[in-house]
Every structure is written in C-alpha cells, then in structure tokens.
Amino acid sequence: GVDLQVCTSKNPTCCTKKMEERYQTAAKQDIQQVLQTSSATLKFLISHNAAAFQETFEMLIRLAENYTSTLFCNAYRNMAAEATVHVQEFFTDIGLFLFGTDVSTEEFVNRFFDTLFPVVYNHVINPGSTDISLEYAECLRMARRDIRPFGNIPRKAIGQMGRALLPSRTFLQALNLGIEVINTTDHLHFSKDCSRALLRMQYCPHCQGLTLSKPCMGYCLNIIRGCLADVAEVDLHWRGYIQSLEELSRAMNGAYDIEHVLLNFHSLVNDALGQAQSNGPELSEQVNKICGPPVRKPKESPGCSFDQSKDNQGLKMFSRDSEETLANRRKEFISHLRLYRAFYGGLADQLCGKELAAADGLPCWNGEDVVTSYTHRVVGSGIKAQSANPEVKVKGTDPVISQIIDKLKHVIQV
C-alpha cells in the first residue's frame, strides 16, 4: 500500500488504500458509539423525568378541572352545564401555556371570568323564567371588567396562575433543552483533521499487524481533547444550566407551587360566585345602566353533564400521594442530575480512561510505534488549549455547538 494517506510507515504494511478508507469510517463510528454510550444514563435521566413531570402536570390539570366542575354540579347545579364548558376552555388554556404555547395567563384568566359573568348573572344575580339573549350576554361579557362582579378574585387568580405556571413551564422547557444538548453532542460532525487523527490512533497499528496495542493515555487525551474541543466549551454553560435548574426547583414552592394553586382554584371560583351573589342588587343596577334591562329568550336547562365518577378513582389515588410527589420528585431528580455537572469538562478523560487508552505502565501506541511511554506534551481541554496540540489541528468553533451554547445561555437567563 504505497498510496496510504494516514497509516504510512517505514516497514511493510498490511493495508491497502481501500482498507484505510474503511478503517477511517470505522474510527468515526467507534468514537460516536463511545460518545453515545457515555451519555446514555444522563440522557435517560433527563428524558425519563421530562416525561414524568409532563404526565404529572397533565394529571394535575385534569384533577383541578374536575374539582371546579364538581363545585358547579354540587353548589350551582342550574348553571353547571353552561359553566363546565368555560371551565374546560380555561384548563385547556392552562395546558397550552404549560406545554409551551404562547398564550398569556392574564388573558385566559380574564377570559374565564368574562365568560362566566353572563352565566352567573342569568342564574344567580337576576334569574328569570327565561334565558338572557346572546346579544345581552355579549354585553355582560364586555362589561365584566368595569362592573367587577367578582371583586378582586380575578386579579388574585391572575397573580397566582402567573407565579405558579411560569416556573413549571420553564422547568419543562429546560429539561427538553437538556435532551437537545445531549443529542447535539452525541452526533458531532468531526473535522477532516480529527478524523485522520482518530484513524491513526485506533486502526493504523493494525496495518503493522499490531492488533492488540492500545493508544498511550497522553496520546489519546491529545486526540480526543482536540476532537472534542468544541464540546469542552459547553462545560461552563452546562454547569450553569444545572445550577439554575436547581435554584428554579427550590423556588417552586409556596406561592409558586403549581399543585397548590391548581387544586385550590375551585375555592377561588367559589369565593367569586359568593361575592357576586351577595352584591346582587347593586350589580343588577350597574348592569341596567350599561346593558339596559335584560333581553330574554326561552329557557334551555340541561342538567349537570359532567360525569364525576369517571376519573375520580385514578385521581383520588393521585391526589393522596401528590402532596409528596412533585417537590420530592424534583429534589430527587436534581440530586441525580448534579452528579453530571462536570460531564462535559471531563468527557475526553472519561473516554480515554474507561474505553480507549492503554492502562498506565503498559506498552502503548503513540501514532508511529509501540513505546513504553508517550513523550509529547499533553494539552488541556477547550478551544484555546488546542493551539499547542501536537496531534490535531483545531480551527474555530463548530456553529452547531455555538448555537446550543446560546440556547443554554438563554434558558439560564429565563
């Protein structure tokens, strides 16, 4: 094989150009495999928890919706059917917000109380033998914020929802970003220079019949630190990411506890209805000023369409354990995640130490020969340190890695 590009040697060689090309492909696949294996437990930890938290939030929303619909069924049966539609819309909005859609909490809380007011007026404040017309109901909906039939309860609900939902939404988004970071670093694009260095380290000895020799530790570190120079730049931001997740998790208690806020929403609604009921006469007067006397149409009165028994079995079990679940689950997850703070900083050392390099003191391959020890200088991690790397030339940062670093910076700020 006189035309070898990388595995050239003074001695006769067992390789042809075609073999060298196949070894080149194998070297790249091997390193990808090793990378993916090293991150597998971390990736599973984050994706498993992202799914579990999402499922818990979905369960919480269903439970809170049930509580609120049950309140109407039990205490305000005559308007339950109409109110339940608005309750469903409201909790759908909560789900949309939590799982990342751009809806404003203030807007959907206000919309809920706006749409509730005509129903309450029709059945509680000024009940008649017939229903109010659609146009009249629309006038009431528009006037709700001026008339303030529910006192300061809507404002209170807006405050609580904003405070409790945003941290949980951010928490989920951050977990999904964690998965994206690992997927990105698992599927690196290696430069030509790095690929050749990997070939020289892993398969060139085969061309000399040295199939059992492993690379020297220092040699391995130089090559892997060179190939992973970009990934090492993620280290600082990854540490910051885990730290800010920890801070966020600690802060998601008390007023910021989504569980508490969602599961007590029905009692806020109950207070709001109580206020409207006790101020009935004054509210009627205000409504007459703005919308005129009620315009009515024939009454339709479906009963309570909400089936309480359907979900309650699973939900009862859930609500019993749930006081503990969320906070503890978060705590446990964060304590596992903290073990991976230095994951990106120590990646090259981990790969060489566990998988690739020869154990200390054994004869090893230095890129040209089997020797007793590697004599070149061993460089540090990160882009800056690579200018002195004797084995791999590193040019600038990979744009894909720069992009993932920007996303980490952004989520840390959020």
Disulfide bonds with the S-S distance in Angstrom:
Cys7-Cys204 1.97
Cys15-Cys207 1.91
Cys73-Cys304 1.77
Cys139-Cys291 2.01
Cys194-Cys227 2.06
Cys216-Cys364 2.11
Cys220-Cys352 2.08
